[in-house]
C-alpha cells in the first residue's frame, strides 16, 4: 500500500491511502528517499454503526439525577438479565438448539472474534474485534484492562478450524451443538453453558447498559 498526500493523484491501480498534512506528525526533509520503517501509520479508531443503541452509565446517571426513579432502572436491569438468561436456557422446541447456537454466538461475539484473529494486523483497520458486545460498548476502558477480562474463558482444548487459534468457551459450546450434543444429554455442554451464562450475568450486572429499542448509535471519525 502506498501513501500519498492530499494534493497528489494516484498513477495506477495500486491500493493507496490519503492523509491530510495535519495528520503527518513527523515531517522528514523533502526530496530524500524514505525507508519503509519511516512510514508508520497509527490507526486509533474506525467509524461504525451499531443497533440497537444502549444507554451508557453516564446517561443513566444523568436521567436519574433529573428525576427518573431508580425503580425504572432496576426493572430494566431485571428485564435485560432475564431476557439474556432465557435466550440461553430455552432448550425445548423445534428450533431450540439452532436458536441456542445463534444466541451463544451473538452473546460471545464469536464471528467477530474469528474475523479479528484471521485479519491480525488489519483487524483494527477493518473494524474487527475479539471482544464480546458487552465489552465493546465500554469505550473508556483501557486496552490492557479489556484484555484481562478475557481470562474468564475456559482453557482451550483444540484449535479453531478457521484460524488455527485456540477455541474460546463460547466456540466450544457452538461446536458441541454443531456435533449434535444437547444440554439435556451432555453434562459437559451443560456445565460449559452454566459457566458461560454465569459470566455473562456478572458482566451485564457490572457494566450497566440498557438497550433502547428501534435505535442506533454511530461513531464517525472526523475527517
N, CA, C and O of each residue as an XYZ file, in Angstrom:
892
protein
N       0.844     -1.192      0.000
C       0.000      0.000      0.000
C       0.883      1.247      0.000
O       1.843      1.334      0.766
N       0.555      2.205     -0.857
C       1.317      3.449     -0.942
C       0.602      4.555     -0.186
O      -0.615      4.522     -0.001
N       1.377      5.526      0.245
C       0.828      6.691      0.921
C       1.027      7.903      0.036
O       2.129      8.118     -0.469
N      -0.011      8.703     -0.167
C       0.092      9.920     -0.957
C      -0.542     11.063     -0.204
O      -1.440     10.866      0.614
N      -0.066     12.261     -0.487
C      -0.617     13.433      0.176
C      -1.924     13.830     -0.485
O      -2.286     13.334     -1.552
N      -2.632     14.754      0.193
C      -3.946     15.166     -0.268
C      -3.908     15.785     -1.662
O      -4.864     15.648     -2.426
N      -2.783     16.482     -2.008
C      -2.695     17.169     -3.281
C      -2.134     16.303     -4.408
O      -1.983     16.785     -5.530
N      -1.821     15.027     -4.130
C      -1.297     14.136     -5.148
C      -2.403     13.267     -5.731
O      -3.463     13.108     -5.125
N      -2.151     12.706     -6.910
C      -3.107     11.836     -7.569
C      -2.452     10.487     -7.842
O      -1.279     10.437     -8.213
N      -3.193      9.389     -7.664
C      -2.629      8.072     -7.947
C      -2.379      7.893     -9.431
O      -3.129      8.406    -10.261
N      -1.308      7.155     -9.768
C      -0.924      6.958    -11.157
C      -1.274      5.561    -11.662
O      -1.136      5.301    -12.857
N      -1.715      4.668    -10.807
C      -2.034      3.319    -11.242
C      -3.157      2.774    -10.353
O      -3.820      3.524     -9.637
N      -3.353      1.465    -10.416
C      -4.435      0.834     -9.650
C      -3.980      0.309     -8.289
O      -4.717     -0.425     -7.631
N      -2.797      0.672     -7.873
C      -2.309      0.222     -6.575
C      -3.146      0.807     -5.452
O      -3.590      1.952     -5.523
N      -3.357      0.006     -4.410
C      -4.105      0.499     -3.252
C      -3.332      1.622     -2.580
O      -2.120      1.526     -2.383
N      -4.040      2.680     -2.232
C      -3.382      3.846     -1.654
C      -4.174      4.374     -0.463
O      -5.342      4.036     -0.267
N      -3.515      5.200      0.313
C      -4.155      5.839      1.465
C      -3.871      7.333      1.403
O      -2.723      7.755      1.267
N      -4.938      8.130      1.506
C      -4.794      9.578      1.509
C      -4.715     10.086      2.948
O      -5.348      9.518      3.839
N      -3.958     11.129      3.179
C      -3.918     11.736      4.505
C      -3.651     13.229      4.357
O      -3.002     13.686      3.416
N      -4.184     13.973      5.334
C      -4.051     15.423      5.328
C      -2.703     15.825      5.930
O      -2.125     15.059      6.699
N      -2.197     17.005      5.596
C      -0.923     17.466      6.185
C      -0.941     17.467      7.705
O       0.079     17.195      8.338
N      -2.107     17.775      8.303
C      -2.185     17.820      9.767
C      -2.039     16.440     10.395
O      -1.736     16.326     11.583
N      -2.254     15.389      9.599
C      -2.140     14.029     10.129
C      -0.699     13.512     10.083
O      -0.409     12.446     10.626
N       0.179     14.237      9.456
C       1.591     13.844      9.404
C       2.291     14.402     10.639
O       2.579     15.598     10.701
N       2.560     13.562     11.601
C       3.105     14.018     12.878
C       4.629     14.164     12.845
O       5.186     14.959     13.602
N       5.307     13.410     11.980
C       6.765     13.524     11.850
C       7.075     13.930     10.416
O       6.725     13.206      9.485
N       7.717     15.060     10.222
C       7.992     15.572      8.887
C       9.478     15.403      8.574
O      10.338     15.951      9.263
N       9.759     14.643      7.533
C      11.135     14.410      7.095
C      11.504     15.405      5.999
O      10.615     15.953      5.348
N      12.782     15.647      5.785
C      13.204     16.574      4.734
C      12.677     16.157      3.369
O      12.750     14.982      3.008
N      12.152     17.097      2.616
C      11.582     16.804      1.307
C      12.678     16.419      0.320
O      13.793     16.938      0.372
N      12.338     15.491     -0.586
C      13.254     15.143     -1.653
C      14.125     13.946     -1.390
O      14.724     13.420     -2.328
N      14.228     13.482     -0.147
C      15.088     12.339      0.127
C      14.249     11.068      0.214
O      13.108     11.108      0.675
N      14.807      9.944     -0.225
C      14.058      8.684     -0.163
C      13.813      8.272      1.288
O      14.661      8.479      2.156
N      12.654      7.693      1.534
C      12.267      7.296      2.887
C      12.314      5.784      3.030
O      11.821      5.052      2.172
N      12.900      5.332      4.103
C      12.908      3.917      4.421
C      11.496      3.490      4.813
O      10.785      4.276      5.439
N      11.059      2.273      4.470
C       9.713      1.822      4.863
C       9.446      1.943      6.352
O       8.300      2.143      6.756
N      10.492      1.825      7.187
C      10.306      1.940      8.637
C       9.915      3.347      9.048
O       9.423      3.562     10.155
N      10.138      4.320      8.143
C       9.806      5.718      8.449
C       8.376      6.057      8.058
O       7.914      7.169      8.316
N       7.665      5.116      7.438
C       6.288      5.335      7.008
C       5.364      4.542      7.913
O       4.916      3.456      7.545
N       5.075      5.068      9.080
C       4.274      4.384     10.090
C       2.926      5.066     10.243
O       2.851      6.291     10.336
N       1.858      4.274     10.269
C       0.507      4.784     10.448
C      -0.064      4.217     11.742
O      -0.070      3.001     11.931
N      -0.536      5.069     12.624
C      -1.211      4.641     13.849
C      -2.708      4.843     13.661
O      -3.188      5.976     13.628
N      -3.444      3.740     13.538
C      -4.894      3.800     13.375
C      -5.544      3.644     14.744
O      -5.467      2.573     15.346
N      -6.183      4.700     15.241
C      -6.724      4.700     16.595
C      -8.154      4.184     16.665
O      -8.506      3.479     17.611
N      -8.978      4.518     15.692
C     -10.396      4.142     15.760
C     -10.998      4.135     14.364
O     -10.560      4.894     13.501
N     -11.982      3.300     14.133
C     -12.680      3.262     12.859
C     -14.140      3.666     13.054
O     -14.695      3.516     14.143
N     -14.750      4.175     11.999
C     -16.170      4.523     12.058
C     -16.994      3.244     12.173
O     -16.575      2.185     11.705
N     -18.168      3.345     12.796
C     -19.013      2.161     12.958
C     -20.450      2.576     13.231
O     -20.727      3.713     13.611
N     -21.346      1.639     13.031
C     -22.768      1.820     13.317
C     -23.258      0.582     14.044
O     -23.018     -0.541     13.601
N     -23.952      0.788     15.171
C     -24.492     -0.331     15.935
C     -25.971     -0.117     16.190
O     -26.432      1.010     16.373
N     -26.705     -1.216     16.198
C     -28.120     -1.164     16.532
C     -28.478     -2.429     17.314
O     -28.024     -3.515     16.955
N     -29.277     -2.315     18.369
C     -29.815     -1.080     18.927
C     -28.773     -0.338     19.759
O     -27.742     -0.897     20.134
N     -29.059      0.915     20.035
C     -28.175      1.718     20.886
C     -28.386      1.328     22.350
O     -29.412      0.754     22.713
N     -27.406      1.647     23.171
C     -27.507      1.361     24.597
C     -27.249      2.626     25.395
O     -26.423      3.460     25.025
N     -27.973      2.748     26.496
C     -27.749      3.874     27.399
C     -26.484      3.606     28.208
O     -26.374      2.572     28.866
N     -25.539      4.527     28.161
C     -24.295      4.368     28.910
C     -24.532      4.681     30.386
O     -25.546      5.293     30.725
N     -23.613      4.271     31.277
C     -23.762      4.607     32.699
C     -23.877      6.102     32.933
O     -24.627      6.530     33.810
N     -23.142      6.915     32.158
C     -23.218      8.374     32.313
C     -24.619      8.889     31.998
O     -25.143      9.756     32.696
N     -25.220      8.345     30.934
C     -26.571      8.762     30.558
C     -27.583      8.337     31.611
O     -28.504      9.088     31.932
N     -27.415      7.136     32.147
C     -28.330      6.633     33.183
C     -28.254      7.510     34.431
O     -29.282      7.849     35.016
N     -27.037      7.879     34.840
C     -26.871      8.760     35.998
C     -27.529     10.108     35.736
O     -28.190     10.666     36.612
N     -27.343     10.624     34.531
C     -27.948     11.905     34.169
C     -29.468     11.833     34.256
O     -30.105     12.744     34.784
N     -30.048     10.758     33.741
C     -31.501     10.606     33.783
C     -32.005     10.508     35.227
O     -33.023     11.101     35.582
N     -31.274      9.748     36.052
C     -31.685      9.597     37.448
C     -31.603     10.932     38.194
O     -32.492     11.268     38.976
N     -30.524     11.693     37.945
C     -30.370     12.976     38.612
C     -31.436     13.979     38.168
O     -31.703     14.959     38.863
N     -32.039     13.727     37.012
C     -33.080     14.622     36.505
C     -34.486     14.089     36.747
O     -35.441     14.522     36.103
N     -34.608     13.142     37.685
C     -35.936     12.771     38.151
C     -36.452     11.403     37.782
O     -37.539     11.036     38.228
N     -35.734     10.628     36.992
C     -36.218      9.288     36.653
C     -36.011      8.383     37.866
O     -34.881      8.260     38.339
N     -37.069      7.743     38.386
C     -36.944      6.928     39.602
C     -35.998      5.747     39.387
O     -35.902      5.204     38.286
N     -35.301      5.361     40.459
C     -34.356      4.255     40.347
C     -35.062      2.937     40.078
O     -34.455      2.008     39.547
N     -36.366      2.844     40.445
C     -37.111      1.620     40.175
C     -37.179      1.321     38.679
O     -37.222      0.160     38.274
N     -37.188      2.369     37.865
C     -37.230      2.185     36.413
C     -35.981      1.466     35.939
O     -36.060      0.563     35.106
N     -34.833      1.857     36.462
C     -33.568      1.243     36.049
C     -33.427     -0.165     36.612
O     -32.864     -1.045     35.960
N     -33.940     -0.380     37.826
C     -33.911     -1.727     38.384
C     -34.750     -2.677     37.539
O     -34.342     -3.810     37.282
N     -35.921     -2.217     37.107
C     -36.772     -3.047     36.264
C     -36.105     -3.332     34.918
O     -36.196     -4.444     34.397
N     -35.437     -2.323     34.361
C     -34.723     -2.516     33.101
C     -33.584     -3.511     33.255
O     -33.338     -4.326     32.365
N     -32.886     -3.444     34.393
C     -31.801     -4.378     34.648
C     -32.329     -5.806     34.745
O     -31.771     -6.722     34.142
N     -33.406     -5.990     35.505
C     -34.003     -7.321     35.640
C     -34.458     -7.851     34.288
O     -34.238     -9.016     33.958
N     -35.093     -6.986     33.515
C     -35.584     -7.399     32.200
C     -34.434     -7.784     31.273
O     -34.525     -8.761     30.529
N     -33.347     -7.004     31.326
C     -32.201     -7.273     30.464
C     -31.557     -8.614     30.797
O     -31.262     -9.405     29.901
N     -31.339     -8.869     32.095
C     -30.706    -10.122     32.500
C     -31.630    -11.301     32.231
O     -31.185    -12.351     31.767
N     -32.922    -11.129     32.523
C     -33.875    -12.214     32.308
C     -33.966    -12.579     30.834
O     -34.037    -13.758     30.485
N     -33.965    -11.577     29.976
C     -34.035    -11.833     28.533
C     -32.815    -12.609     28.054
O     -32.936    -13.538     27.256
N     -31.626    -12.220     28.551
C     -30.410    -12.907     28.143
C     -30.397    -14.348     28.645
O     -30.087    -15.270     27.891
N     -30.735    -14.539     29.925
C     -30.718    -15.884     30.508
C     -31.741    -16.776     29.810
O     -31.463    -17.945     29.543
N     -32.915    -16.237     29.515
C     -33.951    -17.021     28.836
C     -33.477    -17.489     27.464
O     -33.729    -18.626     27.065
N     -32.783    -16.596     26.741
C     -32.308    -16.959     25.402
C     -31.263    -18.074     25.441
O     -31.090    -18.795     24.458
N     -30.560    -18.220     26.578
C     -29.512    -19.227     26.687
C     -29.946    -20.468     27.463
O     -29.174    -21.419     27.585
N     -31.171    -20.472     27.987
C     -31.653    -21.630     28.751
C     -32.932    -22.215     28.190
O     -33.545    -23.071     28.826
N     -33.353    -21.771     27.003
C     -34.519    -22.342     26.341
C     -34.046    -23.494     25.455
O     -33.507    -23.272     24.370
N     -34.251    -24.712     25.922
C     -33.697    -25.890     25.250
C     -34.779    -26.787     24.654
O     -34.468    -27.875     24.170
N     -36.016    -26.368     24.676
C     -37.111    -27.167     24.132
C     -37.722    -26.442     22.936
O     -37.757    -25.212     22.880
N     -38.199    -27.236     21.986
C     -38.833    -26.655     20.805
C     -38.185    -27.146     19.533
O     -37.081    -27.689     19.577
N     -38.850    -26.967     18.384
C     -38.332    -27.489     17.114
C     -37.000    -26.884     16.694
O     -36.174    -27.580     16.104
N     -36.769    -25.606     16.982
C     -35.526    -24.946     16.594
C     -34.701    -24.519     17.806
O     -33.901    -23.587     17.719
N     -34.895    -25.195     18.927
C     -34.273    -24.762     20.176
C     -32.751    -24.767     20.093
O     -32.111    -23.814     20.536
N     -32.156    -25.824     19.532
C     -30.698    -25.916     19.502
C     -30.096    -24.916     18.513
O     -29.021    -24.368     18.753
N     -30.791    -24.686     17.411
C     -30.302    -23.676     16.457
C     -30.358    -22.286     17.086
O     -29.423    -21.497     16.956
N     -31.466    -21.997     17.769
C     -31.597    -20.698     18.429
C     -30.557    -20.541     19.527
O     -29.998    -19.458     19.703
N     -30.292    -21.623     20.272
C     -29.279    -21.568     21.322
C     -27.902    -21.303     20.712
O     -27.135    -20.495     21.236
N     -27.594    -21.971     19.623
C     -26.317    -21.772     18.921
C     -26.167    -20.308     18.499
O     -25.115    -19.700     18.698
N     -27.239    -19.749     17.911
C     -27.195    -18.356     17.453
C     -27.074    -17.389     18.624
O     -26.366    -16.387     18.524
N     -27.747    -17.671     19.721
C     -27.693    -16.778     20.884
C     -26.324    -16.811     21.554
O     -25.850    -15.782     22.035
N     -25.681    -17.982     21.593
C     -24.329    -18.072     22.149
C     -23.355    -17.288     21.280
O     -22.497    -16.572     21.797
N     -23.484    -17.421     19.959
C     -22.607    -16.677     19.055
C     -22.777    -15.185     19.241
O     -21.798    -14.442     19.293
N     -24.027    -14.747     19.341
C     -24.307    -13.316     19.472
C     -23.794    -12.781     20.807
O     -23.188    -11.710     20.852
N     -24.029    -13.509     21.883
C     -23.611    -13.051     23.206
C     -22.094    -13.042     23.350
O     -21.541    -12.200     24.057
N     -21.419    -13.977     22.680
C     -19.964    -14.070     22.808
C     -19.197    -13.367     21.721
O     -17.971    -13.288     21.790
N     -19.890    -12.844     20.701
C     -19.197    -12.178     19.598
C     -18.214    -13.109     18.896
O     -17.089    -12.710     18.596
N     -18.635    -14.353     18.631
C     -17.719    -15.368     18.107
C     -17.259    -15.050     16.688
O     -16.063    -15.093     16.402
N     -18.194    -14.733     15.801
C     -17.820    -14.486     14.408
C     -16.896    -13.279     14.285
O     -15.934    -13.303     13.517
N     -17.192    -12.222     15.043
C     -16.337    -11.036     15.016
C     -14.943    -11.369     15.539
O     -13.946    -10.874     15.014
N     -14.873    -12.208     16.572
C     -13.583    -12.614     17.115
C     -12.783    -13.434     16.120
O     -11.564    -13.286     16.030
N     -13.460    -14.298     15.370
C     -12.763    -15.094     14.363
C     -12.205    -14.209     13.253
O     -11.075    -14.400     12.801
N     -13.002    -13.248     12.822
C     -12.513    -12.342     11.777
C     -11.312    -11.545     12.274
O     -10.371    -11.296     11.520
N     -11.345    -11.146     13.540
C     -10.226    -10.390     14.098
C      -8.962    -11.244     14.147
O      -7.870    -10.742     13.879
N      -9.093    -12.530     14.485
C      -7.931    -13.403     14.550
C      -7.369    -13.681     13.158
O      -6.156    -13.798     12.985
N      -8.251    -13.786     12.173
C      -7.793    -14.037     10.810
C      -7.054    -12.826     10.246
O      -6.020    -12.968      9.594
N      -7.597    -11.628     10.505
C      -7.015    -10.423      9.924
C      -5.734    -10.013     10.643
O      -4.834     -9.451     10.018
N      -5.636    -10.280     11.932
C      -4.477     -9.945     12.768
C      -4.097     -8.472     12.597
O      -4.726     -7.608     13.207
N      -3.085     -8.168     11.785
C      -2.596     -6.794     11.665
C      -3.591     -5.832     11.072
O      -3.476     -4.623     11.273
N      -4.591     -6.351     10.326
C      -5.580     -5.481      9.694
C      -6.883     -5.404     10.478
O      -7.829     -4.754     10.034
N      -6.950     -6.058     11.637
C      -8.197     -6.148     12.383
C      -8.740     -4.772     12.760
O      -9.931     -4.506     12.599
N      -7.863     -3.893     13.262
C      -8.319     -2.565     13.679
C      -8.791     -1.753     12.480
O      -9.798     -1.049     12.563
N      -8.068     -1.847     11.364
C      -8.458     -1.096     10.166
C      -9.791     -1.572      9.620
O     -10.571     -0.775      9.098
N     -10.057     -2.860      9.735
C     -11.306     -3.420      9.227
C     -12.453     -3.298     10.229
O     -13.593     -3.628      9.905
N     -12.163     -2.829     11.438
C     -13.206     -2.669     12.444
C     -13.582     -3.951     13.152
O     -14.653     -4.031     13.754
N     -12.703     -4.982     13.092
C     -12.974     -6.247     13.757
C     -12.516     -6.177     15.198
O     -11.618     -5.411     15.546
N     -13.150     -6.993     16.035
C     -12.772     -7.035     17.445
C     -13.009     -8.425     17.976
O     -13.959     -9.094     17.570
N     -12.145     -8.876     18.894
C     -12.348    -10.176     19.521
C     -12.977    -10.038     20.899
O     -12.854    -10.932     21.736
N     -13.647     -8.922     21.132
C     -14.366     -8.725     22.393
C     -15.832     -9.050     22.199
O     -16.350     -8.992     21.083
N     -16.496     -9.392     23.290
C     -17.927     -9.616     23.221
C     -18.629     -8.271     23.079
O     -18.030     -7.235     23.367
N     -19.908     -8.265     22.635
C     -20.630     -6.994     22.502
C     -20.665     -6.176     23.789
O     -20.593     -4.949     23.730
N     -20.774     -6.821     24.949
C     -20.800     -6.084     26.207
C     -19.475     -5.392     26.470
O     -19.456     -4.274     26.986
N     -18.355     -6.041     26.122
C     -17.044     -5.446     26.334
C     -16.793     -4.306     25.365
O     -16.167     -3.310     25.727
N     -17.280     -4.440     24.125
C     -17.032     -3.423     23.112
C     -17.712     -2.108     23.447
O     -17.245     -1.054     23.017
N     -18.808     -2.140     24.207
C     -19.569     -0.933     24.472
C     -18.792      0.073     25.303
O     -19.007      1.278     25.170
N     -17.880     -0.404     26.170
C     -17.186      0.494     27.085
C     -15.990      1.118     26.383
O     -14.930      0.498     26.286
N     -16.156      2.343     25.891
C     -15.096      2.997     25.142
C     -14.033      3.595     26.053
O     -12.967      3.982     25.574
N     -14.295      3.679     27.348
C     -13.367      4.338     28.251
C     -12.390      3.368     28.902
O     -11.445      3.796     29.565
N     -12.605      2.065     28.722
C     -11.756      1.079     29.378
C     -10.446      0.954     28.627
O     -10.426      0.922     27.396
N      -9.360      0.883     29.365
C      -8.042      0.762     28.759
C      -7.903     -0.575     28.049
O      -8.519     -1.561     28.454
N      -7.084     -0.615     26.978
C      -6.919     -1.829     26.195
C      -6.417     -2.981     27.056
O      -6.892     -4.108     26.913
N      -5.460     -2.716     27.951
C      -4.923     -3.780     28.785
C      -5.986     -4.331     29.713
O      -6.017     -5.531     29.986
N      -6.859     -3.457     30.200
C      -7.919     -3.918     31.097
C      -8.898     -4.801     30.350
O      -9.375     -5.800     30.888
N      -9.206     -4.429     29.086
C     -10.095     -5.254     28.301
C      -9.484     -6.625     28.046
O     -10.183     -7.636     28.103
N      -8.177     -6.667     27.764
C      -7.528     -7.935     27.524
C      -7.599     -8.827     28.750
O      -7.739    -10.045     28.634
N      -7.502     -8.211     29.943
C      -7.536     -9.003     31.164
C      -8.903     -9.622     31.403
O      -9.014    -10.624     32.108
N      -9.951     -9.033     30.819
C     -11.293     -9.564     31.013
C     -11.484    -10.903     30.297
O     -12.445    -11.622     30.573
N     -10.579    -11.239     29.386
C     -10.734    -12.476     28.643
C     -10.289    -13.677     29.468
O     -10.444    -14.816     29.027
N      -9.739    -13.444     30.658
C      -9.206    -14.543     31.446
C     -10.285    -15.494     31.931
O      -9.972    -16.608     32.352
N     -11.588    -15.075     31.883
C     -12.629    -15.965     32.381
C     -12.900    -17.113     31.415
O     -13.559    -18.082     31.794
N     -12.411    -17.033     30.177
C     -12.703    -18.060     29.201
C     -11.981    -19.355     29.548
O     -10.900    -19.340     30.137
N     -12.593    -20.473     29.176
C     -12.047    -21.769     29.557
C     -10.746    -22.060     28.833
O     -10.450    -21.468     27.795
N      -9.965    -22.992     29.400
C      -8.726    -23.405     28.753
C      -9.064    -24.099     27.439
O      -9.858    -25.040     27.442
N      -8.491    -23.669     26.317
C      -8.841    -24.265     25.029
C      -8.367    -25.713     24.943
O      -7.320    -26.065     25.486
N      -9.141    -26.542     24.261
C      -8.737    -27.932     24.116
C      -8.668    -28.357     22.664
O      -8.561    -29.551     22.386
N      -8.723    -27.429     21.734
C      -8.338    -27.683     20.351
C      -8.258    -26.366     19.624
O      -8.725    -25.345     20.129
N      -7.664    -26.375     18.429
C      -7.538    -25.145     17.656
C      -8.772    -24.877     16.839
O      -9.441    -25.807     16.387
N      -9.076    -23.622     16.646
C     -10.209    -23.239     15.822
C      -9.958    -23.675     14.377
O      -8.861    -23.476     13.856
N     -10.955    -24.261     13.731
C     -10.775    -24.813     12.395
C     -10.503    -23.739     11.351
O      -9.856    -24.014     10.340
N     -10.976    -22.541     11.574
C     -10.815    -21.485     10.582
C      -9.465    -20.800     10.726
O      -8.720    -20.683      9.754
N      -9.150    -20.352     11.920
C      -7.941    -19.557     12.114
C      -6.770    -20.352     12.668
O      -5.625    -19.907     12.590
N      -7.047    -21.534     13.232
C      -5.985    -22.287     13.876
C      -5.715    -21.828     15.292
O      -4.900    -22.432     15.991
N      -6.385    -20.768     15.733
C      -6.198    -20.258     17.089
C      -7.011    -21.091     18.078
O      -7.971    -21.751     17.680
N      -6.644    -21.072     19.360
C      -7.402    -21.840     20.362
C      -8.853    -21.385     20.433
O      -9.156    -20.204     20.261
N      -9.729    -22.319     20.685
C     -11.147    -22.000     20.785
C     -11.466    -21.388     22.137
O     -10.803    -21.682     23.132
N     -12.470    -20.547     22.169
C     -12.930    -19.947     23.418
C     -14.072    -20.782     23.986
O     -14.519    -21.740     23.356
N     -14.534    -20.422     25.157
C     -15.610    -21.163     25.806
C     -16.853    -21.174     24.937
O     -17.461    -22.227     24.743
N     -17.245    -20.005     24.402
C     -18.441    -19.956     23.578
C     -18.282    -20.724     22.270
O     -19.246    -21.304     21.772
N     -17.054    -20.730     21.703
C     -16.820    -21.513     20.496
C     -16.933    -23.004     20.780
O     -17.440    -23.762     19.953
N     -16.465    -23.418     21.937
C     -16.580    -24.816     22.331
C     -18.038    -25.233     22.432
O     -18.411    -26.316     21.983
N     -18.856    -24.378     23.017
C     -20.285    -24.661     23.129
C     -20.910    -24.797     21.752
O     -21.702    -25.709     21.515
N     -20.560    -23.893     20.839
C     -21.134    -23.921     19.496
C     -20.741    -25.190     18.741
O     -21.567    -25.767     18.035
N     -19.487    -25.629     18.883
C     -19.044    -26.843     18.196
C     -19.737    -28.075     18.776
O     -20.093    -28.987     18.031
N     -19.929    -28.113     20.076
C     -20.657    -29.229     20.685
C     -22.086    -29.283     20.165
O     -22.608    -30.366     19.896
N     -22.726    -28.122     20.022
C     -24.074    -28.083     19.466
C     -24.064    -28.511     18.003
O     -24.966    -29.221     17.559
N     -23.047    -28.083     17.247
C     -22.922    -28.497     15.847
C     -22.792    -30.012     15.728
O     -23.257    -30.606     14.755
N     -22.160    -30.630     16.717
C     -21.907    -32.074     16.679
C     -23.121    -32.897     17.106
O     -23.081    -34.127     17.073
N     -24.197    -32.222     17.505
C     -25.419    -32.933     17.854
C     -25.653    -33.116     19.335
O     -26.658    -33.706     19.731
N     -24.739    -32.619     20.174
C     -24.948    -32.719     21.616
C     -25.992    -31.697     22.059
O     -26.157    -30.654     21.427
N     -26.677    -31.996     23.123
C     -27.656    -31.082     23.700
C     -27.375    -30.925     25.190
O     -26.771    -31.810     25.796
N     -27.800    -29.821     25.788
C     -27.583    -29.639     27.231
C     -28.284    -30.695     28.071
O     -27.828    -31.024     29.165
N     -29.400    -31.231     27.559
C     -30.128    -32.245     28.324
C     -29.372    -33.559     28.417
O     -29.511    -34.286     29.400
N     -28.557    -33.879     27.384
C     -27.902    -35.187     27.347
C     -26.407    -35.127     27.603
O     -25.784    -36.159     27.849
N     -25.816    -33.933     27.551
C     -24.369    -33.813     27.722
C     -24.041    -32.985     28.953
O     -24.247    -31.772     28.941
N     -23.536    -33.604     30.019
C     -23.174    -32.836     31.217
C     -22.027    -31.862     30.954
O     -21.951    -30.816     31.600
N     -21.125    -32.189     30.008
C     -20.017    -31.279     29.688
C     -20.557    -30.007     29.062
O     -20.181    -28.905     29.462
N     -21.445    -30.156     28.071
C     -22.049    -28.987     27.431
C     -22.861    -28.183     28.441
O     -22.824    -26.953     28.434
N     -23.587    -28.871     29.300
C     -24.413    -28.190     30.302
C     -23.550    -27.365     31.255
O     -23.909    -26.240     31.603
N     -22.411    -27.921     31.679
C     -21.533    -27.204     32.597
C     -20.892    -25.997     31.912
O     -20.749    -24.938     32.523
N     -20.509    -26.156     30.651
C     -19.917    -25.031     29.932
C     -20.944    -23.923     29.722
O     -20.617    -22.741     29.826
N     -22.162    -24.298     29.433
C     -23.224    -23.296     29.310
C     -23.448    -22.583     30.636
O     -23.658    -21.370     30.667
N     -23.403    -23.336     31.731
C     -23.583    -22.738     33.050
C     -22.512    -21.693     33.320
O     -22.823    -20.591     33.773
N     -21.247    -22.028     33.045
C     -20.162    -21.079     33.278
C     -20.273    -19.868     32.359
O     -20.011    -18.740     32.776
N     -20.658    -20.102     31.121
C     -20.818    -19.004     30.169
C     -21.922    -18.048     30.624
O     -21.733    -16.832     30.618
N     -23.061    -18.593     31.013
C     -24.183    -17.763     31.450
C     -23.824    -17.007     32.723
O     -24.156    -15.829     32.859
N     -23.142    -17.680     33.665
C     -22.760    -17.024     34.918
C     -21.893    -15.806     34.655
O     -22.118    -14.744     35.235
N     -20.900    -15.953     33.781
C     -20.007    -14.840     33.485
C     -20.723    -13.729     32.724
O     -20.425    -12.552     32.928
N     -21.658    -14.086     31.853
C     -22.404    -13.062     31.130
C     -23.309    -12.270     32.072
O     -23.479    -11.063     31.899
N     -23.889    -12.942     33.065
C     -24.716    -12.250     34.052
C     -23.854    -11.312     34.887
O     -24.251    -10.178     35.155
N     -22.672    -11.779     35.300
C     -21.769    -10.921     36.071
C     -21.359     -9.704     35.256
O     -21.312     -8.589     35.776
N     -21.063     -9.918     33.978
C     -20.664     -8.810     33.118
C     -21.803     -7.833     32.918
O     -21.600     -6.620     32.971
N     -23.002     -8.350     32.689
C     -24.155     -7.489     32.482
C     -24.510     -6.711     33.742
O     -25.016     -5.593     33.656
N     -24.249     -7.291     34.912
C     -24.577     -6.627     36.170
C     -23.571     -5.532     36.513
O     -23.936     -4.520     37.112
N     -22.308     -5.730     36.138
C     -21.284     -4.741     36.473
C     -21.191     -3.636     35.425
O     -20.926     -2.484     35.770
N     -21.403     -3.968     34.153
C     -21.388     -2.965     33.086
C     -22.823     -2.622     32.720
O     -23.399     -3.188     31.791
N     -23.385     -1.684     33.471
C     -24.812     -1.393     33.356
C     -25.102     -0.617     32.077
O     -24.647      0.514     31.909
N     -25.865     -1.237     31.178
C     -26.308     -0.582     29.947
C     -27.649     -1.162     29.557
O     -27.873     -2.366     29.676
N     -28.536     -0.309     29.094
C     -29.868     -0.764     28.710
C     -30.096     -0.476     27.236
O     -29.840      0.632     26.766
N     -30.575     -1.471     26.513
C     -30.851     -1.286     25.090
C     -32.089     -0.422     24.896
O     -33.065     -0.523     25.639
N     -32.023      0.417     23.889
C     -33.154      1.264     23.514
C     -33.705      0.722     22.203
O     -33.022      0.759     21.180
N     -34.918      0.227     22.228
C     -35.492     -0.405     21.042
C     -35.657      0.606     19.903
O     -35.906      1.790     20.130
N     -35.511      0.107     18.681
C     -35.642      0.906     17.465
C     -34.713      2.126     17.499
O     -35.123      3.251     17.214
N     -33.464      1.870     17.853
C     -32.477      2.944     17.924
C     -31.168      2.468     17.300
O     -30.995      1.283     17.015
N     -30.266      3.397     17.097
C     -28.946      3.084     16.555
C     -27.948      4.095     17.105
O     -28.304      5.228     17.430
N     -26.711      3.670     17.201
C     -25.635      4.560     17.633
C     -24.511      4.481     16.594
O     -24.296      3.446     15.964
N     -23.818      5.576     16.438
C     -22.740      5.637     15.432
C     -21.568      6.415     15.973
O     -21.729      7.341     16.768
N     -20.381      6.029     15.534
C     -19.168      6.778     15.820
C     -18.545      7.140     14.477
O     -18.211      6.261     13.682
N     -18.390      8.436     14.229
C     -17.859      8.914     12.970
C     -16.495      9.525     13.213
O     -16.359     10.464     13.997
N     -15.492      8.999     12.550
C     -14.149      9.539     12.688
C     -14.069     10.862     11.950
O     -14.328     10.900     10.747
N     -13.717     11.958     12.633
C     -13.642     13.255     11.952
C     -12.580     13.229     10.859
O     -11.477     12.720     11.060
N     -12.928     13.783      9.706
C     -12.002     13.755      8.589
C     -11.850     15.140      7.964
O     -11.101     15.303      7.001
